Amino acid sequence: MALRRKFMSMRKPDDQKMSAWIGDVRSVAFRLSQVGVTVNDEDIILVLTMGLPASFDTFVVALDSTDAAALTLDYVIGRLLNEESRISVVTPSPSVPEITCFTCGKRGHYKINCPDKPPEATAASAVDADFEW
């Protein structure tokens, strides 16, 4: 009973990869089948989709409108992996406070804007003062 409750209440953490989430759900489903509980593909699909974070709500709504005959476990897993890829492509680059400077190692600015950067030699200041024309 406790394992079945765990199975039905599984939640995917935001930072977990989709492949790991799918593996976790399938692992608990396998353990349930080992103790004699029948777990069909529809049960696995329900746990996979009900345990997704809010960022997948649109995906779940779209999946709900899919013909029931097309909703095989392999189809849903493929769609989940594709959706994770799509979301990761859309995710913006890190904000400036998360950037680390390659010159000083401090956070919040790029190397080109580093306040600790040594002054660059310009062409005018690179001329040797002792040089005679």
Steps between C-alpha positions, in 0.01 A plus 500: 500500500781745588677432170179557305442828687858605423443415133182704475646803680834523318606853397778602262738756652560802274871425471461130413563390142199353325681173429571461874136578583380236254750253645383569855134446411574182307714372786220538755253346250735203461531459878121504526471229235756292690274493807196400294337837429385541142635823353395566142635759257209735568593509870860587411384771259278651770780507756746641245269786403339571839841531663632763259575854620278793399732587210356195318131594546456605137661177387265293718195683362618431144561136590147473644357601162689219324297202381496231771610233251819696429591539868740211535773509763769527232316791336465689829864439595612628160284810536630564854862482384426728204322750725796511738730570204268773373481666841878490544550672162255776596656551844683836504871534563614575855432848632788739566517430877574134415783582255858450619778726371794319339744770612436543872271203571230720658135466411273752333700626203680387186875510441467795264331706775729389783588785738818314603622461143850642448506796262561401143790642308373719220690561181579857607639397838696209355750731325845493654579846643870466416434431136633761263336567171 
